[in-house]
Amino acid sequence: MRFKRRIDDPGPVSESDYTERQFWSAYRAAYEEALSRCSTWEAPWHVIPSDHKWVLNLVVSHIAVETLEGLKMRFPEPRVDIDEIRRRYHTAAAQGLDP
């Protein structure tokens, strides 16, 4: 179907478009094998539909959020006393000093 659309389309069509068509099943099988061998638990590959940009963005965002949440990261303990710094800032500001 896609090839027929390309033939009917006045855009550029090369001879290799036709000659390579016979190998499409082999190319597809090699592609699927590459995906299955390269995708690991630590570095998964995702097949994402790109027909609609909003769907692509939604799926990628969902994967990113799930991945980040799965890392179970925590903020480090602060090395400064932010409440003390805030108090000193407001005290200086109340006295008209440039904090």
Buried (B, 14 or more C-beta within 10 A) or exposed (E): EEEEEEEEEEEEEEEEEEEEEEEEEEEEEEEEEEEEEEEEEEEEEEEEEEEEEEEEEEBEEEEEEEEEEEEEEEEEEEEEEEEEEEEEEEEEEEEEEEE
